[in-house]
């Protein structure tokens, strides 16, 4: 399931590059698939799974009702809460295993990508409630802003920093700093160690 969820998150990144009039619809559909896949990925932890359902189901419903400021903001808050919850559950599952598997590596990569998706929602929440918090956004409505901030989130997460889009407001700047720091610490502390353990466990020298 973690491999499937990784594929869905990568598909969402690809779909977000679509700039035609249906791009926003496609991205919301795939995002819904990511949320459903996330719920399935935490199914083994039954109690947490039901908590995830309480968060995920309203989030899925909110994806169908976009445009109104209140509904959009509520949907973004629910989406952020849902993805944050899934990240915590996945990380608990990774640390709860005695050995590293390909599923663990996929789960760790999923969490990294979900962080970028979650932060893009946080940026959009800031921009929709305080317009002008970012410079360089294209004037193409909510879907265009969503696409621009999705791109900006992953540029910030990877600390590439092209500079074509950037934060202006204090809330936007604080989120950008936090995302860049979390992104780097995550890669260094978790993903690198997991990949190293995964390779060492399968090394012929280690087995002998």
Rosetta constraint file for C-alpha pairs under 8 A:
AtomPair CA 1 CA 5 HARMONIC 6.19 0.50
AtomPair CA 1 CA 37 HARMONIC 7.65 0.50
AtomPair CA 1 CA 40 HARMONIC 7.36 0.50
AtomPair CA 1 CA 41 HARMONIC 5.79 0.50
AtomPair CA 2 CA 6 HARMONIC 6.09 0.50
AtomPair CA 2 CA 41 HARMONIC 6.29 0.50
AtomPair CA 2 CA 103 HARMONIC 5.94 0.50
AtomPair CA 2 CA 104 HARMONIC 7.98 0.50
AtomPair CA 2 CA 106 HARMONIC 5.84 0.50
AtomPair CA 2 CA 107 HARMONIC 5.50 0.50
AtomPair CA 2 CA 110 HARMONIC 7.57 0.50
AtomPair CA 3 CA 7 HARMONIC 6.32 0.50
AtomPair CA 3 CA 103 HARMONIC 6.71 0.50
AtomPair CA 3 CA 106 HARMONIC 5.85 0.50
AtomPair CA 3 CA 107 HARMONIC 7.64 0.50
AtomPair CA 4 CA 8 HARMONIC 6.28 0.50
AtomPair CA 4 CA 37 HARMONIC 7.61 0.50
AtomPair CA 5 CA 9 HARMONIC 6.24 0.50
AtomPair CA 5 CA 34 HARMONIC 6.52 0.50
AtomPair CA 5 CA 37 HARMONIC 5.61 0.50
AtomPair CA 5 CA 38 HARMONIC 6.72 0.50
AtomPair CA 5 CA 41 HARMONIC 7.60 0.50
AtomPair CA 5 CA 110 HARMONIC 6.99 0.50
AtomPair CA 6 CA 10 HARMONIC 6.26 0.50
AtomPair CA 6 CA 106 HARMONIC 6.44 0.50
AtomPair CA 6 CA 107 HARMONIC 7.46 0.50
AtomPair CA 6 CA 109 HARMONIC 7.20 0.50
AtomPair CA 6 CA 110 HARMONIC 5.28 0.50
AtomPair CA 7 CA 11 HARMONIC 6.10 0.50
AtomPair CA 8 CA 12 HARMONIC 6.18 0.50
AtomPair CA 8 CA 30 HARMONIC 7.15 0.50
AtomPair CA 8 CA 33 HARMONIC 7.07 0.50
AtomPair CA 8 CA 34 HARMONIC 5.80 0.50
AtomPair CA 8 CA 37 HARMONIC 7.90 0.50
AtomPair CA 9 CA 13 HARMONIC 6.43 0.50
AtomPair CA 9 CA 31 HARMONIC 7.96 0.50
AtomPair CA 9 CA 34 HARMONIC 6.26 0.50
AtomPair CA 9 CA 110 HARMONIC 7.15 0.50
AtomPair CA 9 CA 113 HARMONIC 6.82 0.50
AtomPair CA 9 CA 114 HARMONIC 7.48 0.50
AtomPair CA 10 CA 14 HARMONIC 6.38 0.50
AtomPair CA 11 CA 15 HARMONIC 6.09 0.50
AtomPair CA 11 CA 30 HARMONIC 7.41 0.50
AtomPair CA 12 CA 16 HARMONIC 6.11 0.50
AtomPair CA 12 CA 27 HARMONIC 6.24 0.50
AtomPair CA 12 CA 30 HARMONIC 5.74 0.50
AtomPair CA 12 CA 31 HARMONIC 6.48 0.50
AtomPair CA 12 CA 34 HARMONIC 7.99 0.50
AtomPair CA 13 CA 17 HARMONIC 7.10 0.50
AtomPair CA 14 CA 18 HARMONIC 7.65 0.50
AtomPair CA 15 CA 23 HARMONIC 7.02 0.50
AtomPair CA 15 CA 26 HARMONIC 6.78 0.50
AtomPair CA 15 CA 27 HARMONIC 5.76 0.50
AtomPair CA 15 CA 30 HARMONIC 7.91 0.50
AtomPair CA 16 CA 23 HARMONIC 6.90 0.50
AtomPair CA 16 CA 24 HARMONIC 7.63 0.50
AtomPair CA 16 CA 27 HARMONIC 5.87 0.50
AtomPair CA 16 CA 147 HARMONIC 5.83 0.50
AtomPair CA 16 CA 150 HARMONIC 7.47 0.50
AtomPair CA 17 CA 23 HARMONIC 7.86 0.50
AtomPair CA 17 CA 147 HARMONIC 7.17 0.50
AtomPair CA 18 CA 23 HARMONIC 5.01 0.50
AtomPair CA 19 CA 23 HARMONIC 5.65 0.50
AtomPair CA 19 CA 144 HARMONIC 7.70 0.50
AtomPair CA 22 CA 26 HARMONIC 6.26 0.50
AtomPair CA 23 CA 27 HARMONIC 6.16 0.50
AtomPair CA 23 CA 143 HARMONIC 7.76 0.50
AtomPair CA 24 CA 28 HARMONIC 6.24 0.50
AtomPair CA 24 CA 143 HARMONIC 5.14 0.50
AtomPair CA 24 CA 144 HARMONIC 7.72 0.50
AtomPair CA 24 CA 147 HARMONIC 7.88 0.50
AtomPair CA 25 CA 29 HARMONIC 6.26 0.50
AtomPair CA 26 CA 30 HARMONIC 6.24 0.50
AtomPair CA 27 CA 31 HARMONIC 5.92 0.50
AtomPair CA 28 CA 32 HARMONIC 6.07 0.50
AtomPair CA 28 CA 63 HARMONIC 6.34 0.50
AtomPair CA 29 CA 33 HARMONIC 6.41 0.50
AtomPair CA 30 CA 34 HARMONIC 6.23 0.50
AtomPair CA 31 CA 35 HARMONIC 6.29 0.50
AtomPair CA 32 CA 36 HARMONIC 6.23 0.50
AtomPair CA 32 CA 60 HARMONIC 5.93 0.50
AtomPair CA 32 CA 63 HARMONIC 7.54 0.50
AtomPair CA 33 CA 37 HARMONIC 5.94 0.50
AtomPair CA 34 CA 38 HARMONIC 5.96 0.50
AtomPair CA 35 CA 39 HARMONIC 6.30 0.50
AtomPair CA 35 CA 56 HARMONIC 6.67 0.50
AtomPair CA 35 CA 60 HARMONIC 7.65 0.50
AtomPair CA 35 CA 82 HARMONIC 7.92 0.50
AtomPair CA 35 CA 83 HARMONIC 7.63 0.50
AtomPair CA 36 CA 40 HARMONIC 6.33 0.50
AtomPair CA 36 CA 56 HARMONIC 7.68 0.50
AtomPair CA 37 CA 41 HARMONIC 6.09 0.50
AtomPair CA 38 CA 42 HARMONIC 6.55 0.50
AtomPair CA 38 CA 86 HARMONIC 6.43 0.50
AtomPair CA 39 CA 43 HARMONIC 6.31 0.50
AtomPair CA 39 CA 49 HARMONIC 6.53 0.50
AtomPair CA 39 CA 52 HARMONIC 6.40 0.50
AtomPair CA 39 CA 53 HARMONIC 7.01 0.50
AtomPair CA 39 CA 56 HARMONIC 7.56 0.50
AtomPair CA 39 CA 86 HARMONIC 7.50 0.50
AtomPair CA 41 CA 90 HARMONIC 7.96 0.50
AtomPair CA 42 CA 46 HARMONIC 7.76 0.50
AtomPair CA 42 CA 48 HARMONIC 7.34 0.50
AtomPair CA 42 CA 49 HARMONIC 5.79 0.50
AtomPair CA 42 CA 86 HARMONIC 7.24 0.50
AtomPair CA 42 CA 89 HARMONIC 6.71 0.50
AtomPair CA 42 CA 90 HARMONIC 7.03 0.50
AtomPair CA 43 CA 48 HARMONIC 7.97 0.50
AtomPair CA 43 CA 49 HARMONIC 5.31 0.50
AtomPair CA 44 CA 49 HARMONIC 7.55 0.50
AtomPair CA 45 CA 49 HARMONIC 5.86 0.50
AtomPair CA 46 CA 50 HARMONIC 6.41 0.50
AtomPair CA 47 CA 51 HARMONIC 6.60 0.50
AtomPair CA 48 CA 52 HARMONIC 6.10 0.50
AtomPair CA 48 CA 89 HARMONIC 7.60 0.50
AtomPair CA 49 CA 53 HARMONIC 6.26 0.50
AtomPair CA 50 CA 54 HARMONIC 6.39 0.50
AtomPair CA 51 CA 55 HARMONIC 6.57 0.50
AtomPair CA 52 CA 56 HARMONIC 5.69 0.50
AtomPair CA 52 CA 82 HARMONIC 6.59 0.50
AtomPair CA 52 CA 85 HARMONIC 7.11 0.50
AtomPair CA 52 CA 86 HARMONIC 7.36 0.50
AtomPair CA 53 CA 57 HARMONIC 5.64 0.50
AtomPair CA 54 CA 58 HARMONIC 7.17 0.50
AtomPair CA 55 CA 59 HARMONIC 6.52 0.50
AtomPair CA 55 CA 78 HARMONIC 6.43 0.50
AtomPair CA 55 CA 79 HARMONIC 7.91 0.50
AtomPair CA 55 CA 81 HARMONIC 7.19 0.50
AtomPair CA 55 CA 82 HARMONIC 5.49 0.50
AtomPair CA 56 CA 60 HARMONIC 6.20 0.50
AtomPair CA 56 CA 78 HARMONIC 7.57 0.50
AtomPair CA 56 CA 79 HARMONIC 7.45 0.50
AtomPair CA 56 CA 82 HARMONIC 5.83 0.50
AtomPair CA 57 CA 61 HARMONIC 6.40 0.50
AtomPair CA 58 CA 62 HARMONIC 6.10 0.50
AtomPair CA 58 CA 75 HARMONIC 7.72 0.50
AtomPair CA 58 CA 78 HARMONIC 7.27 0.50
AtomPair CA 59 CA 63 HARMONIC 6.47 0.50
AtomPair CA 59 CA 75 HARMONIC 5.68 0.50
AtomPair CA 59 CA 76 HARMONIC 7.91 0.50
AtomPair CA 59 CA 78 HARMONIC 5.50 0.50
AtomPair CA 59 CA 79 HARMONIC 5.59 0.50
AtomPair CA 59 CA 82 HARMONIC 7.70 0.50
AtomPair CA 60 CA 64 HARMONIC 7.29 0.50
AtomPair CA 61 CA 65 HARMONIC 7.21 0.50
AtomPair CA 62 CA 66 HARMONIC 7.13 0.50
AtomPair CA 62 CA 71 HARMONIC 6.93 0.50
AtomPair CA 62 CA 72 HARMONIC 7.31 0.50
AtomPair CA 62 CA 74 HARMONIC 7.72 0.50
AtomPair CA 62 CA 75 HARMONIC 5.01 0.50
AtomPair CA 63 CA 75 HARMONIC 6.83 0.50
AtomPair CA 65 CA 71 HARMONIC 6.91 0.50
AtomPair CA 65 CA 72 HARMONIC 7.42 0.50
AtomPair CA 66 CA 71 HARMONIC 6.68 0.50
AtomPair CA 66 CA 72 HARMONIC 5.49 0.50
AtomPair CA 67 CA 71 HARMONIC 7.50 0.50
AtomPair CA 67 CA 72 HARMONIC 6.36 0.50
AtomPair CA 67 CA 142 HARMONIC 7.38 0.50
AtomPair CA 68 CA 72 HARMONIC 5.85 0.50
AtomPair CA 69 CA 73 HARMONIC 5.94 0.50
AtomPair CA 69 CA 128 HARMONIC 7.30 0.50
AtomPair CA 69 CA 129 HARMONIC 7.85 0.50
AtomPair CA 70 CA 74 HARMONIC 6.04 0.50
AtomPair CA 71 CA 75 HARMONIC 6.00 0.50
AtomPair CA 72 CA 76 HARMONIC 6.17 0.50
AtomPair CA 73 CA 77 HARMONIC 6.22 0.50
AtomPair CA 73 CA 125 HARMONIC 6.01 0.50
AtomPair CA 73 CA 128 HARMONIC 7.66 0.50
AtomPair CA 73 CA 129 HARMONIC 7.92 0.50
AtomPair CA 74 CA 78 HARMONIC 6.19 0.50
AtomPair CA 75 CA 79 HARMONIC 5.98 0.50
AtomPair CA 76 CA 80 HARMONIC 6.07 0.50
AtomPair CA 76 CA 121 HARMONIC 5.86 0.50
AtomPair CA 76 CA 122 HARMONIC 7.26 0.50
AtomPair CA 76 CA 124 HARMONIC 7.91 0.50
AtomPair CA 76 CA 125 HARMONIC 6.38 0.50
AtomPair CA 77 CA 81 HARMONIC 6.18 0.50
AtomPair CA 77 CA 122 HARMONIC 7.85 0.50
AtomPair CA 77 CA 125 HARMONIC 7.72 0.50
AtomPair CA 78 CA 82 HARMONIC 6.02 0.50
AtomPair CA 79 CA 83 HARMONIC 6.13 0.50
AtomPair CA 79 CA 118 HARMONIC 7.45 0.50
AtomPair CA 79 CA 121 HARMONIC 7.46 0.50
AtomPair CA 80 CA 84 HARMONIC 6.00 0.50
AtomPair CA 80 CA 118 HARMONIC 5.37 0.50
AtomPair CA 80 CA 119 HARMONIC 7.84 0.50
AtomPair CA 80 CA 121 HARMONIC 6.57 0.50
AtomPair CA 80 CA 122 HARMONIC 7.03 0.50
AtomPair CA 81 CA 85 HARMONIC 6.07 0.50
AtomPair CA 82 CA 86 HARMONIC 6.24 0.50
AtomPair CA 83 CA 87 HARMONIC 6.13 0.50
AtomPair CA 83 CA 114 HARMONIC 6.68 0.50
AtomPair CA 83 CA 115 HARMONIC 7.92 0.50
AtomPair CA 83 CA 118 HARMONIC 6.32 0.50
AtomPair CA 84 CA 88 HARMONIC 6.34 0.50
AtomPair CA 84 CA 115 HARMONIC 7.82 0.50
AtomPair CA 84 CA 118 HARMONIC 7.30 0.50
AtomPair CA 85 CA 89 HARMONIC 6.33 0.50
AtomPair CA 86 CA 90 HARMONIC 6.07 0.50
AtomPair CA 87 CA 91 HARMONIC 6.09 0.50
AtomPair CA 87 CA 111 HARMONIC 5.44 0.50
AtomPair CA 87 CA 114 HARMONIC 7.26 0.50
AtomPair CA 87 CA 115 HARMONIC 7.88 0.50
AtomPair CA 88 CA 92 HARMONIC 6.15 0.50
AtomPair CA 89 CA 93 HARMONIC 6.25 0.50
AtomPair CA 90 CA 94 HARMONIC 6.26 0.50
AtomPair CA 90 CA 107 HARMONIC 6.54 0.50
AtomPair CA 90 CA 108 HARMONIC 7.71 0.50
AtomPair CA 90 CA 111 HARMONIC 7.25 0.50
AtomPair CA 91 CA 95 HARMONIC 6.22 0.50
AtomPair CA 91 CA 107 HARMONIC 7.88 0.50
AtomPair CA 91 CA 108 HARMONIC 7.25 0.50
AtomPair CA 91 CA 111 HARMONIC 7.68 0.50
AtomPair CA 92 CA 96 HARMONIC 5.87 0.50
AtomPair CA 93 CA 97 HARMONIC 6.62 0.50
AtomPair CA 94 CA 104 HARMONIC 5.76 0.50
AtomPair CA 94 CA 107 HARMONIC 7.40 0.50
AtomPair CA 94 CA 108 HARMONIC 7.49 0.50
AtomPair CA 100 CA 104 HARMONIC 5.92 0.50
AtomPair CA 100 CA 105 HARMONIC 7.38 0.50
AtomPair CA 100 CA 194 HARMONIC 6.73 0.50
AtomPair CA 100 CA 197 HARMONIC 6.65 0.50
AtomPair CA 100 CA 198 HARMONIC 5.43 0.50
AtomPair CA 101 CA 105 HARMONIC 6.54 0.50
AtomPair CA 101 CA 198 HARMONIC 6.58 0.50
AtomPair CA 102 CA 106 HARMONIC 6.17 0.50
AtomPair CA 102 CA 198 HARMONIC 7.75 0.50
AtomPair CA 103 CA 107 HARMONIC 6.05 0.50
AtomPair CA 104 CA 108 HARMONIC 6.19 0.50
AtomPair CA 104 CA 194 HARMONIC 7.86 0.50
AtomPair CA 105 CA 109 HARMONIC 6.32 0.50
AtomPair CA 105 CA 191 HARMONIC 7.33 0.50
AtomPair CA 105 CA 194 HARMONIC 6.54 0.50
AtomPair CA 105 CA 195 HARMONIC 6.76 0.50
AtomPair CA 106 CA 110 HARMONIC 6.08 0.50
AtomPair CA 107 CA 111 HARMONIC 6.26 0.50
AtomPair CA 108 CA 112 HARMONIC 6.44 0.50
AtomPair CA 108 CA 190 HARMONIC 7.50 0.50
AtomPair CA 108 CA 191 HARMONIC 6.27 0.50
AtomPair CA 109 CA 113 HARMONIC 6.33 0.50
AtomPair CA 109 CA 191 HARMONIC 7.28 0.50
AtomPair CA 110 CA 114 HARMONIC 5.99 0.50
AtomPair CA 111 CA 115 HARMONIC 6.13 0.50
AtomPair CA 112 CA 116 HARMONIC 6.80 0.50
AtomPair CA 112 CA 183 HARMONIC 7.43 0.50
AtomPair CA 112 CA 186 HARMONIC 7.48 0.50
AtomPair CA 113 CA 117 HARMONIC 6.41 0.50
AtomPair CA 114 CA 118 HARMONIC 5.89 0.50
AtomPair CA 115 CA 119 HARMONIC 6.11 0.50
AtomPair CA 115 CA 183 HARMONIC 8.00 0.50
AtomPair CA 116 CA 120 HARMONIC 6.22 0.50
AtomPair CA 116 CA 150 HARMONIC 7.66 0.50
AtomPair CA 116 CA 153 HARMONIC 5.68 0.50
AtomPair CA 116 CA 154 HARMONIC 5.51 0.50
AtomPair CA 116 CA 157 HARMONIC 6.37 0.50
AtomPair CA 117 CA 121 HARMONIC 6.53 0.50
AtomPair CA 117 CA 150 HARMONIC 6.82 0.50
AtomPair CA 117 CA 153 HARMONIC 7.41 0.50
AtomPair CA 118 CA 122 HARMONIC 6.43 0.50
AtomPair CA 119 CA 123 HARMONIC 6.12 0.50
AtomPair CA 119 CA 153 HARMONIC 6.16 0.50
AtomPair CA 119 CA 175 HARMONIC 7.76 0.50
AtomPair CA 119 CA 179 HARMONIC 7.16 0.50
AtomPair CA 120 CA 124 HARMONIC 6.17 0.50
AtomPair CA 120 CA 146 HARMONIC 7.56 0.50
AtomPair CA 120 CA 149 HARMONIC 5.57 0.50
AtomPair CA 120 CA 150 HARMONIC 4.83 0.50
AtomPair CA 120 CA 152 HARMONIC 7.56 0.50
AtomPair CA 120 CA 153 HARMONIC 5.22 0.50
AtomPair CA 121 CA 125 HARMONIC 6.08 0.50
AtomPair CA 121 CA 146 HARMONIC 7.89 0.50
AtomPair CA 121 CA 150 HARMONIC 7.78 0.50
AtomPair CA 122 CA 126 HARMONIC 6.31 0.50
AtomPair CA 122 CA 175 HARMONIC 7.91 0.50
AtomPair CA 123 CA 127 HARMONIC 6.18 0.50
AtomPair CA 123 CA 149 HARMONIC 6.50 0.50
AtomPair CA 123 CA 153 HARMONIC 7.85 0.50
AtomPair CA 123 CA 172 HARMONIC 6.60 0.50
AtomPair CA 123 CA 175 HARMONIC 7.54 0.50
AtomPair CA 124 CA 128 HARMONIC 5.95 0.50
AtomPair CA 124 CA 145 HARMONIC 7.35 0.50
AtomPair CA 124 CA 146 HARMONIC 6.26 0.50
AtomPair CA 124 CA 149 HARMONIC 6.59 0.50
AtomPair CA 125 CA 129 HARMONIC 6.27 0.50
AtomPair CA 126 CA 130 HARMONIC 5.75 0.50
AtomPair CA 126 CA 131 HARMONIC 7.72 0.50
AtomPair CA 126 CA 133 HARMONIC 7.08 0.50
AtomPair CA 126 CA 171 HARMONIC 7.25 0.50
AtomPair CA 126 CA 172 HARMONIC 6.79 0.50
AtomPair CA 127 CA 131 HARMONIC 4.86 0.50
AtomPair CA 127 CA 132 HARMONIC 6.62 0.50
AtomPair CA 127 CA 133 HARMONIC 5.56 0.50
AtomPair CA 127 CA 134 HARMONIC 7.07 0.50
AtomPair CA 132 CA 168 HARMONIC 7.32 0.50
AtomPair CA 132 CA 169 HARMONIC 7.60 0.50
AtomPair CA 133 CA 167 HARMONIC 5.95 0.50
AtomPair CA 133 CA 168 HARMONIC 5.01 0.50
AtomPair CA 133 CA 169 HARMONIC 4.61 0.50
AtomPair CA 133 CA 171 HARMONIC 7.94 0.50
AtomPair CA 133 CA 172 HARMONIC 6.20 0.50
AtomPair CA 134 CA 165 HARMONIC 6.83 0.50
AtomPair CA 134 CA 166 HARMONIC 5.48 0.50
AtomPair CA 134 CA 167 HARMONIC 4.39 0.50
AtomPair CA 134 CA 168 HARMONIC 5.20 0.50
AtomPair CA 134 CA 169 HARMONIC 7.06 0.50
AtomPair CA 134 CA 172 HARMONIC 7.24 0.50
AtomPair CA 135 CA 165 HARMONIC 5.60 0.50
AtomPair CA 135 CA 166 HARMONIC 5.52 0.50
AtomPair CA 135 CA 167 HARMONIC 6.42 0.50
AtomPair CA 135 CA 168 HARMONIC 6.69 0.50
AtomPair CA 136 CA 164 HARMONIC 5.89 0.50
AtomPair CA 136 CA 165 HARMONIC 4.56 0.50
AtomPair CA 136 CA 166 HARMONIC 6.89 0.50
AtomPair CA 137 CA 145 HARMONIC 6.32 0.50
AtomPair CA 137 CA 148 HARMONIC 6.22 0.50
AtomPair CA 137 CA 149 HARMONIC 7.90 0.50
AtomPair CA 137 CA 165 HARMONIC 6.52 0.50
AtomPair CA 138 CA 144 HARMONIC 6.51 0.50
AtomPair CA 138 CA 145 HARMONIC 6.64 0.50
AtomPair CA 138 CA 148 HARMONIC 7.25 0.50
AtomPair CA 139 CA 144 HARMONIC 7.08 0.50
AtomPair CA 139 CA 145 HARMONIC 7.42 0.50
AtomPair CA 140 CA 144 HARMONIC 4.82 0.50
AtomPair CA 140 CA 145 HARMONIC 6.86 0.50
AtomPair CA 141 CA 145 HARMONIC 6.24 0.50
AtomPair CA 142 CA 146 HARMONIC 6.00 0.50
AtomPair CA 143 CA 147 HARMONIC 6.14 0.50
AtomPair CA 144 CA 148 HARMONIC 6.17 0.50
AtomPair CA 145 CA 149 HARMONIC 6.08 0.50
AtomPair CA 146 CA 150 HARMONIC 6.02 0.50
AtomPair CA 147 CA 151 HARMONIC 6.30 0.50
AtomPair CA 148 CA 152 HARMONIC 6.17 0.50
AtomPair CA 148 CA 165 HARMONIC 8.00 0.50
AtomPair CA 149 CA 153 HARMONIC 5.90 0.50
AtomPair CA 150 CA 154 HARMONIC 6.63 0.50
AtomPair CA 151 CA 155 HARMONIC 6.27 0.50
AtomPair CA 152 CA 156 HARMONIC 6.07 0.50
AtomPair CA 152 CA 165 HARMONIC 6.49 0.50
AtomPair CA 152 CA 166 HARMONIC 7.67 0.50
AtomPair CA 153 CA 157 HARMONIC 6.00 0.50
AtomPair CA 153 CA 176 HARMONIC 7.91 0.50
AtomPair CA 154 CA 158 HARMONIC 6.05 0.50
AtomPair CA 155 CA 159 HARMONIC 5.97 0.50
AtomPair CA 155 CA 160 HARMONIC 5.27 0.50
AtomPair CA 155 CA 161 HARMONIC 5.75 0.50
AtomPair CA 155 CA 162 HARMONIC 7.34 0.50
AtomPair CA 156 CA 160 HARMONIC 6.31 0.50
AtomPair CA 156 CA 161 HARMONIC 5.95 0.50
AtomPair CA 156 CA 176 HARMONIC 6.65 0.50
AtomPair CA 156 CA 179 HARMONIC 6.84 0.50
AtomPair CA 156 CA 180 HARMONIC 5.64 0.50
AtomPair CA 157 CA 179 HARMONIC 5.73 0.50
AtomPair CA 157 CA 180 HARMONIC 4.95 0.50
AtomPair CA 157 CA 182 HARMONIC 7.83 0.50
AtomPair CA 157 CA 183 HARMONIC 5.13 0.50
AtomPair CA 157 CA 184 HARMONIC 7.59 0.50
AtomPair CA 158 CA 180 HARMONIC 7.02 0.50
AtomPair CA 158 CA 183 HARMONIC 6.64 0.50
AtomPair CA 158 CA 184 HARMONIC 7.42 0.50
AtomPair CA 159 CA 180 HARMONIC 6.00 0.50
AtomPair CA 167 CA 172 HARMONIC 5.27 0.50
AtomPair CA 167 CA 173 HARMONIC 5.27 0.50
AtomPair CA 167 CA 176 HARMONIC 7.44 0.50
AtomPair CA 168 CA 172 HARMONIC 6.64 0.50
AtomPair CA 168 CA 173 HARMONIC 6.64 0.50
AtomPair CA 169 CA 173 HARMONIC 6.22 0.50
AtomPair CA 170 CA 174 HARMONIC 6.10 0.50
AtomPair CA 171 CA 175 HARMONIC 6.27 0.50
AtomPair CA 172 CA 176 HARMONIC 6.19 0.50
AtomPair CA 173 CA 177 HARMONIC 6.23 0.50
AtomPair CA 174 CA 178 HARMONIC 6.19 0.50
AtomPair CA 175 CA 179 HARMONIC 6.07 0.50
AtomPair CA 176 CA 180 HARMONIC 6.24 0.50
AtomPair CA 177 CA 181 HARMONIC 6.25 0.50
AtomPair CA 178 CA 182 HARMONIC 6.08 0.50
AtomPair CA 179 CA 183 HARMONIC 5.89 0.50
AtomPair CA 180 CA 184 HARMONIC 6.35 0.50
AtomPair CA 181 CA 185 HARMONIC 6.22 0.50
AtomPair CA 182 CA 186 HARMONIC 5.84 0.50
AtomPair CA 183 CA 187 HARMONIC 6.38 0.50
AtomPair CA 184 CA 188 HARMONIC 6.26 0.50
AtomPair CA 185 CA 189 HARMONIC 5.77 0.50
AtomPair CA 185 CA 190 HARMONIC 7.98 0.50
AtomPair CA 186 CA 190 HARMONIC 5.54 0.50
AtomPair CA 186 CA 191 HARMONIC 6.77 0.50
AtomPair CA 187 CA 191 HARMONIC 5.00 0.50
AtomPair CA 187 CA 192 HARMONIC 6.03 0.50
AtomPair CA 188 CA 192 HARMONIC 5.49 0.50
AtomPair CA 188 CA 193 HARMONIC 7.43 0.50
AtomPair CA 189 CA 193 HARMONIC 6.30 0.50
AtomPair CA 190 CA 194 HARMONIC 6.06 0.50
AtomPair CA 191 CA 195 HARMONIC 6.09 0.50
AtomPair CA 192 CA 196 HARMONIC 6.07 0.50
AtomPair CA 193 CA 197 HARMONIC 6.10 0.50
AtomPair CA 194 CA 198 HARMONIC 5.98 0.50
AtomPair CA 195 CA 199 HARMONIC 6.18 0.50
AtomPair CA 196 CA 200 HARMONIC 6.12 0.50
AtomPair CA 197 CA 201 HARMONIC 6.04 0.50
AtomPair CA 198 CA 202 HARMONIC 6.65 0.50
AtomPair CA 199 CA 203 HARMONIC 6.17 0.50
AtomPair CA 200 CA 206 HARMONIC 6.46 0.50
AtomPair CA 201 CA 206 HARMONIC 6.44 0.50
AtomPair CA 201 CA 207 HARMONIC 7.24 0.50
AtomPair CA 202 CA 206 HARMONIC 7.24 0.50
AtomPair CA 202 CA 207 HARMONIC 7.23 0.50
AtomPair CA 203 CA 207 HARMONIC 6.48 0.50
AtomPair CA 204 CA 208 HARMONIC 6.29 0.50
